[in-house]
Amino acid sequence: MPSCALTCAKIRAEMRETTATDELSPTDRKILQHLQRDGRMTNADLAAAVNLSPATCHRHTQRLFAEGYIRSVRAEIEPAKVDRGTLVMVGVELDRSTPESFAEFERAIRKLPFVLDCHLVAGDFDFFLKIRVSDIADFNRLHGQELIALPGVRQTRTFFVMKEVIDNAMLDF
């Protein structure tokens, strides 16, 4: 059994690792990498995996949440099991490139539940959307009724994904 002096020294060393705000210690990186692989890990399992006491691991994890390193923890749902097996990427070009037209489009796109991702991009499009639908007919309906009716949309270009090679990969850091 380790002595209290060794245990206290280890805890002080761990705390020194994380004194600088917005800097990740090696321990913090390990915690993030493990949680990225399995967000359902118990604190006890996570602590064992990164060689910390459960209490210290919990403090590290809470700090990572508080400082915004971990945005959320959620389940990754199999799209086909919930009738959303068709993945569509859509490039959107607006009729004007002004801060006001971008803001108006962004407000409207946030209201569409079938849009998974929306990114302002440089290049041929103003925005690039990631959309999941049940099938091509479902997308055709949404496109005709909702997407082209969004404020400022001049044109869209649609790309139906034939095969998902990499989707939602873990961050490499």
Secondary structure, 3 states (H helix, E strand, C coil): CCCHHHHHHHHHHHHHHCCCCCCCCHHHHHHHHHHHHCCCCCHHHHHHHHCCCHHHHHHHHHHHHHCCCCCCCCCCCCHHHHCCCEEEEEEEEECCCCHHHHHHHHHHHCCCCCEEEEEECCCCCCEEEEEEECCHHHHHHHHHHHHCCCCCEEEEEEEECCCCCCCCCCCCC
